């Protein structure tokens, strides 16, 4: 059964300090060694995610429960009782700690951690304020701690300050902390009678993981649950890195309200992608309301959602919207074998059902190939000739009394273009639905191809569903069309991504380029550069700009126009000029000396009237033919520098048609950005126009990325708009540019 019953450098330095119980001085040594080995990029950020050794967290040999209680009616008593049962299941020795109790549940109780009979792997803190205990735990060499206490960053500024103090104490101690504001989910009972690849679960809100945990009742194995809470120390990225290295984990399911650190998350996602382990995530924050709610719950930045979405897609994280989708998609990805083809065939007992499902599947981007004439003739041996079997395959009613039904299914699965067979059963109709379910299960046992069933009954108590379908580990069973399509698309997309994945961190620049040294001399910290200076910055990185000269007199403007070549464009140039056109500070199509002199006087007069200080007037080569694009750099609160490409000129503000990526990324991702644009047809040539130089556009995107990586925080914003992309083989020219230095 694969379905459900529902349809910044400091941060990474810290990760190395505490990973595997390293002492701080050892971590300093390892970070220095990392730099020497080239494990840092050009901006000094790590290129690989550390994998914390969490074995002793999930399977400790000894556990201390600080604040343990056995007084009935107290919340701590229920928690202590559950921890006692959990320790027995995992084979850990449990030590209650309480200053005034001699025993708890019949076990000897120590007054403090220092008085424990042995060093413990894990301390569970049932205290209102965990801060005073942390130093004591560090002195006792405790490896891990869990803090349930609330009242930290989720409550506002005071709570955030308290959490910062807690995080600092944890860093000094050398232990790893889960929480605060977490819960008991890590200590749940997991079924040990299920086999096959498992789902590892990460949640920032415990109740949001319940639907995935409940998959065990449908035969889907779970191996771990990490409820990360406020993430003062251990964060979702740590668990993604750890789970991706576990041999029993087939997929990682996440409910994420906010990311603690964007870079850490991407490094962890990269590690999972390298290992081929799919990560499926619900990420709150698509809307302003969702973002505000998440901040009030966990006290984190959610980040600009477009950047989060692009970053996840860039590193293969599959983002879904609902918990039911999280269930079904994670279950399918964990257990289904690698696809042998990407073609999907819809097999139904109703023409209407097949047409409806096929329409939805095609609209979602699934490939439904038309079966060959030979295959259709074969299917018509068992299906009446008047029924359509091209795909979808309409059987008119699955055969019940003989062997034909199984023959149909086997014939479809034997087609080399078919990788997935989906059978929507809109409702129980015994005995036909019973026989159909059994034939599908039997066929699934003899093929490596994916067989999916959508059981549409609202009841869900039918034997064909509960016993036949859910009893199969090879059939993926869903309750809604939408969830099935979402999961199958994610399954095919993941394996397509994993089959060609090359880590961008492996190719990230380690040392500054000669361009960087040129660019440094042009930067003016805390200032916006003039257009002329911004274009010099582009030149430093090999980005083509028009022929132009900066002049300070009308006579010089005329001489410059002669050198540049008529017709020319004239623009006012100043450090605080952003939108020159709106102020009348751009003149185009000038074809004579008199027009140039008049334009110079008009531009300088407008600037004086508006109180704008100029460094001169630009006389520029006029370039008309091409497609106007924009390429830019902005800084995201979570991920740092991001690169954007989209339609340029006035269209950038009208259509908002842009794609974004987080550096580093390669040429494949740069081209994928262009493929995401709604206006991408403009690059291919429309209304008889020739195609433009897409290769040159991709090269500009990659050069801008290099600039973003090397200049880092020093370049807070870059806007090349318009970037005129010329005809194929003719390149791209940055007609205007804005750059802001931090």
N, C-alpha and C positions, 0 to 999 in steps of 0.2 A: 504494500500500500504506500503510495507516494503522495496522497492528497490529504485534504482536511475535511472536516464536517461542515465547513462554510465555503459557500462560494468564497625659539630663535636660538640661536646658538646656546644661550644659557639653558634653555629647556633641554636640549639634547645632551649638553654636558651633564645636567642633572641625571638624565637617564643612564649615563654611563657610570656616574658616581654610585648609584644604588643598585645597578644590575648585579645579580649574582653575589650580593653581599660585599661588594668591593668597598674597601676603605677609601675615603676621599683622596688621600695622597696617591693611592694606587690608580684611582680614576684619572687623576691629573696625568700620571705617567701614560695610561692607555690612550688618553686623548692626544697627548704629544706624539705617541707612536702612530696613531691614526693619521695625524697630519703628515708625518714623515712617509707613511705608506700611500699617501694620495687618497685617503678616505674622506677628505673634505673638498667641497667644491670651491670655486674661485672666490666666493663670498665668505668662506670659512664655515659653511654649514655641513653637517655629516651627510654622507651619500648612502649610508646603510642604516637600517633600523636595528637597534640593539634588541636582542631577544631575552627578556628577563626569564630567569629560571624559576618558573612558577610551580614546579612539581611539588615542592614542599608546602605550597599554599593549598593546592587542591588535594594533596595526599600527604599531610603532615604525619610525622611519627609521634609528635607530642603537641598538645594544645593547652593553653591557659585561658580560662574564662574569668576575666577580671570584673568583679561585681556580681559574681554568681549568686544565685538565690534559689531556695526551695520552699519559700513561703508561699502557700497557695493564694491565688488571687493577685499576685504581683506580676506585671508584664515581664520582669526579668526572669521569673521562674519558668514561664513558658518557653522563653528563648533558651534558658539553660537546659531544660529538658530536651529540646530539639537538638541542641549541640551535643548532649550526651549520646543521644541515639545516632547522630551522624558520626561521631568519633568511633563508636562501636562498629558502624558499617565500614568505615575506611581503615579500621585497625589502628587508630591513634590512641595514645594514652592522654586522658583528659585530667587537668589539674584545676580545681576551683580555687579562685583567689578572692578573699574578702577579709578585711581587717578585724571583723568582730565575730566571725563564724568558725567553728571548729570543723564542721563537715557540711557538705551539700550533697543531697541525694546519696548519703552514705559514703561519700568519698572524702578523704582528708582534705581540709581547706587550709591553704597557706595565707598568711596575712599580707604578703607582698610578693611581687615577682622575684625579688632578690632571695626570698626564702624557698623558692621552688626546689624540688629534689633533683631537677635536671634542666638543662637548657632546652627551651621549647622552640618549635618551628613557627608556631602561629599563636598570636594573642588576640582574643576577641574581647573588645572593650564594651562592657555594659555599663558605662558611666556617662553622666551628663556632659562632662567636659574632658575630652581625651587628652588635652594638651599637657596637663601635669604628669601624665603617665608615660609620655613618649620618651623622655630622657631616661627614665628607669628602664624601659624596654631596650633602649639602645645600649645601656650599660650591661644588660643581661644578654646581649648578643641575640636578641629575638630577630628572626628573619622577616616575619610578616605580621601585620596587625590589621584588624578590621574595626572601624569606628561606625557605629550605628547612629550616633548623636546627630541631631539636626540643629538648626539655628545658625548656619554658616552662610555661605555666599548666596544661598537661595533666598535669604531674608532681606538683602540690601547691603548698604555700604558697611555698616558695623559688622555684619556677619561676614562680609568679604574680607574685612581686615582681620577678623578672628581666624578665618580660614588661611590667610596668608601667614599668620603667626604659626598655625599648626603645620603648614607645609614647610616652613623654615625649620621648625623643630624636627620634623621627619627627616629632612635633608641632613641635618647635623647628626642625627642618630644612626644613619646607615641602614635602617630598616625600610621595608616597602609597606605602604599603607593603602588599603582599600577603603574609600569613603572620604569624608564623612557623609552622612545622610544616605547611607546604604541600608541593606536589609539582609534577610536570611537566605536569599535565593541561592547563594553559593553552596549552601548546606542542605539543599533539597535531596530527597531520595530519588535516584535515577534507576529506572528498570535495568536489570542486568540480564534479562532473558531475551533481549533483542539483539540481532546481529546486523552486519552490514555497516557501511560508512555512517558516521553520526553527524548530527548538527551540534556545533558549539554556539552558545547563545551569549550575547552581550547586550545588556540593557542599562539605560540610565534611569528608568522608572520600572520598578519591579513588576507591577501589574501588567505592563505592556508586554512582558515576556510570557505571560500565562498561556496565551493561545499556542505559542510554539512549544512550550513545555508539555501541553496537553497532547501534542502529536504522538507521544509515547503510547497513549491509549489506542492509537490507530496503527501501531506497529512501527513507527519511525523512531529510531534511536537518538537519544540525546546524551552527550558525554560530559558537558560542562555548562555552567551558568555563571557569568560574571556580572553582578549588579554594581556598576561602577560609581553610582551616586554622584557626588560633587567633584570627584577626581582631583583631590588635593595633591595626590601623588600618582598612583597607578591610574592609567587612563585607558580608554577604549583601544588606542593604538597598541599599547603593550599587550593586550589580550589578543588582538588580531595577529600580531607578530608571533606570539606563543602558539596560538591555536593552529596557525598555518603550518607549523612544524610538527604537529601531532599526527602520527600515522592513522589514527582512528577517525580523524575529522574529515568529513567529506564536503562540508560547507559551513560557513560562519554566518549566522543571522544576527543582525544588530538593530536595536532601537536606539537612535541617537538624537538627543535634544540639542546638544551643542558640542562642538569640537574644542578641546582644550588647546590644541596647537595644530594648525593646518599642516605644517611640515612633517610632524610626527605621524599624522594620519596618512599622508601620502607615502612616507617611507614604509609604514606598515602595510598599506595596500600594495605597494611594490613587492614587498616580501611575499605576500600571499599570491600575487600574480606570478612571480617567479616559480612558486611551488605549485601553481595550477589549482589552488584552492579558491573556489568562488566565495565572494563576500556579497551578501544581500543585505540591504539596509533600508529601514525607514528613517528618513532624516526630517525632523520637524523644522519648520521655518520657511516653507514655500510662500507663506503670506505674512504680512506684518503682524496680524493677530497671533499666528502660530509662533512667530519669533518672540513676541513679547511674553507669551505664556511660557515658552521654554526658558527664557531668561529668568522669569520669576521662580521657576521650578529648580533649576540647577545652577543659576548664576553664571551662565557662560555666554560668550558671543556666539551667535548662530552664523555670522558671516553673510555676505551678499549671496543670496540663494543661487543666482546664476553662476557664480564662481564655484560654489560648493558642488552644484550639479555637474559642471564641466570637469572639475577636478576628479570627481568620482568616476565619471565616464572615461576620463583619460587613463585612469589606472585600473579600469575593469570592475569597479564596484557597481553592483546592480542596484539601482535605487527603485524602490517600490513605494506605493502610497499608503497602503493599508496593512493591518496586521494579518488579515486573511491572505493577502498576496505574499506577505513575508513567510507565512506558514507554507503555502503551496510551492512557492518558487524555491525556497531553501530546501524543502524536502525533495523536490525533483532534482535539483542540482547536486544534492548530496549523494543520491542513489542511482541516478540514471547513468548508463554507460556512454562513452564518447560516441557522438553521432557519426554514422557512416556516409550520410548525405544530408543536404539541407532541405530537401523537398518534403512537403507535408501533404498527405492525402487525408481527406475527410470521408469517412465511411458512415453512411446513415441509413436508417430504415424509412426515412421520409425525405422527399425531394425538397420540401420547404425547410426542414431542419438543416439539410446539407447546404442549401443555398444561403440561409441566414448565417450559419457558422462560417462558411467560406468567405462571405462578404466581410465579416468582422475580422477574420484572420488575415485576409489580403490587405485590408485597411491598416492593420497593425504592422505590416511589413513582412509577414510570413510568405514564403514562396510556395505556391500551390501549382506544381507543374502539370501540364496536360499529359495524361498517360498516352503512351504510344498506341498507334492503331493495332499493333500486334497484341499489346496487353489488353486493350479493350475487347478485341475478339476473344481472347482467352476468358475474360470475365463474363462475356455474354454466353459462354457455355453453361453457366449456372445462374445467370441473371437474365430476365426477359429482355429481348432485343429492343423494346420500345423505351427502356429506362436508360438514363444518361449515366455512363460509367467513366467519363473522361476525367473527372475530378472536379467536384465531389462525386463519389461513387454512391449511387442510389440503388439499393438492393430491392426496394419495394416491399420489404418485410423479410427479416433474416430467416433462412430456412430452419425449421425446427425438427422435422421428422427424419432427416438423413444427414449425410456428410458434406453437403454442398456449402454450408456456411463457413466451415473451417477451410475448405478449398479456396473460397473467395478471399478470406483474410490472408492466407498463406501466399496467394498469388500477388496480392498487393504488396506484401512485405518483401517479396522476391525481386521487385523492381529495383534496379540499381540506383535510380534517381530518387527513391523514397527513403527518407531517414526516420520519419515520424508518421505513425498512423493515429488519427484521432477519431474516436467514435462518440458522438453526442447522443446519449439516450435521454430523451426529454422527460420520460416518466416510465414507471414500471408497467409492463404489459405482458404478464406471464401467459404462456410459457416462453414466448418469443424473447423477451428481455432476459429471462434466466439463461436460456440457451446461448444467446448472444454474448452475455457476460462470461460464461464458461468457455466459449470458443475463443474469446479474446485473451482470457487468462492462459489457456492452453497454448495458444499461438505465441504469446509473449515468452513463455518458457523455452521456446525453441529458436528464438531469434535474438540477435544483439541489437535490434532496432527498437526504438521507443514506441510503446503502445500506451495511448492515453484514452481514458474514458471520462466523459462528463455525465455524472448521474444526476439528472435534473429533478428527481422527486423531492418535494419539500419534507417528506416524512423521514426518510433515511433509516428505516427499521427493516427494510426488505432484506430477505436472505441473500438475494443476488448482490446487493450492495454490502451488507455487513459481513457476510461470510465469504462469498466468491471474490469480489473485487478487493475488499480490504484485507482479505487473507492472502493476497498475492503480493510478493515483494518486487515483482517485475512490471506490474501495471501501475501507471500513475493515474490515480482517481481524483477527480475534481468535482465540485458541486456547482460551479458556474462557468459559463462560456468565457467570461472576462478573465477569470483567474487562470484558466487553462491556457488561453492565448498568451497572457503575460508571462507565465512560467515557461512555456515552450519557446517563446521568442528569447527569453533570457538564457535558456539552455543552449540554443543554437548560437546566440551572440557570444556567450561566454567561451564556448569551445573554439569559435572562430577567432576571438581575441587571444585566447591562451595559445593557440597554435602558431600565432605570429608575433607574440609579445617579445619585445626587446626592451629591457629596462632603460629608460632615458637617463637614469643616474649613472649608468656605466659610461655614457658618452658625454656627461656633463663636463664642462671645462674645469680643470684643476688650477690652472695658472692664468694670470691676466694676459690678454693679447696686446700687441703693439697699439691697437686702436684704443685700448683702455688708457694708456699713458697719454695719448693725444687728447682724449676726451677729458681727462682730469684737469688739464690746463684750461679747458673752456668752461668748467663748472663754476658757478657763483653761488655758494651756499646761501640759502634763504631768499633767493631771487628767482624771478621768472626771466628767462633769456629772451632777447629779441628774436624775431624771425631769422635775421641774418646769423646770429650766434647759434640758434637752434639748428639751422641748416649746416653750419660748420660741424656741429656735433654729429649730424647724420653723415657728413662726408668722412669724418674720422672712422666711422664704421662701414665705409664703402657703400653707402646708400646714395644713389644718384640724385642730384638736385639740378635745376635749370641753370644755364649760364646766367650770371647776374653780377651786378656791382652795386655797392653801397655808396651813395653820393650825398654831398652836403650843399650842392648849389645847382641852379638850373643849368648852367653851362656844363657842369660835370655830368649832369643827367643826359644832355644831348650827346656828349662824347661817348658816354657809356652805351647809349642806345645804338650808336653806330657800331660799336664793338660787339655788342650782344647780337644785333641784327633785328631789323624790323620784321613784323610788328612786335611791340614789347608790352609788358605789364609793369605798372608802377605801383608800389605799395609803401605806405609809411612804415617805418621800422622803429620799434621802441620796446623797452624791457617790460612795460606793463600793458602792452596791446594784445588783446586776445581775440576780439571780434572786430576786425578792421572793416569788413564789408558793411556792417550795420551803421558805421560812423562815416561812410563815404570815403574811406581811406584806401581804396583800391581803384585803379583805373586800368581798363583792359583795352586791347586792340589799338594801341597808339601806333600810327604809321608815319609820323613826320616829326621834324625837330620842333616845329611850333606847337604841336600837340604835347610833346614831352615837356617843353618849357611851361606851358599853361598848366599841365597836370602837376608839375613840381610845385608851382606857386599855390595851387588849390589845396594840395595835400598838406603843405606846411601851414597854410592859413587855417584849415580845419583843426589841425593839431593845436595851434596856438589858442584858438577859440575854445576848444574843449579842455585846455590845460594839460595837454599830453606832452610829455617830454620825449623827443625823438633822438635816436642816434643817427638818423639819416633817412634817406629814401632809397628803396631798392628798385633798380631797373633790371627787369627779369625777361629772359626768353619766354615767349608765349607758346604754350603747347596746348593744342586744342583737341586732337583726336585721341580717344581712348575712353576707358571706363574709370570713373572716379571712385576710389576706395579710400578707406581710412585704416591706419594701423596705429595702435597706441599702447602705452604702458600706464597702468594705475597700480595703486597699492591696496591690497585687501587686508583687513584687520587680522585675518587668520592665516592667510597663505603668503602674504608679502607681495612681491611684484607679480603682476599678471599681464598677459599680452592679449590684446583684443584686435580683431580684424572684422571689417564690415563694409557695407556700402558707404561711400563717402559723399562729400559735398553737402548739399542741404538734405539729402536723403537720410543721413545719419540721424538727424533730429526728427525727421518725419516718420520713418519706418522702423527705427530702432532695430535694424537687421544686422546683428553682430554675433560673433562667436568668440569665446574666451578660452584660454588655456593658462595653466600654471607652469612656469619653467621649472626644471628643464623638460623639453620635449623635442622630438625629432621631426624629420621631414614628413613622415606619415601623419603625424598629428596636425602639422601645419596644413596639409592638404585636406585632412578631415574637417578642419575648421571651415574651409571654403565650401565643403560639401554640405555643411549645416545651414548655410545662408539661404534664405528664401529667394534672394535675387541672384543666385549663382548662375542662372541662365544667361545673365548679362556677360559673364566671362566667356561663355561659349559662343557668343554672337547671336543677336536677335534681329529680326526684321531685315535680314540680308546683310547685317554687319559681320565683319570678320571676327574670329575668336581672338582674344587678347593673350598676352604673354603670362600665362599662369605660373610658369616656372620662375619668372622674375618676381612675381608677387610673393610666391612662397619663399624665395631667397630674402626678400625684404623682411618678411615675418621672422625668419630665423636670425637675421642680423639684429633686428630689434630685440629679439629674445636674448641674444648675447649681450647687448647693451644693458638690458634689464638685470641680467645675472651679474655682470661685472660692476656696474654702478650701484646696484642694490638700493639701499635706502637713500643714497645721495641724489637719486633721480626720483622725485616723488610723482612726476607726471610727464608723459610725452604724448603728443597728439600730432600725427602726420595726417593732415586732411586739407585738401585732397592729395592722395597718391594717385597720379595718373598712370594707369596700366595701359601700355601701348599695344599695338598689334603683335601677334606672335613673332618672337625673335627680336623684338625692338626694345624690350626692357620696361622699366617702371621708373617714374620720376616723381619725387616729393615736391609738390608745388608750394606747399606751406607747411609750417611746423611750429609747434609750441612746446616748450620744455620748461619745467619748473624744478628747481634744485631745492633740496631739503636743507 
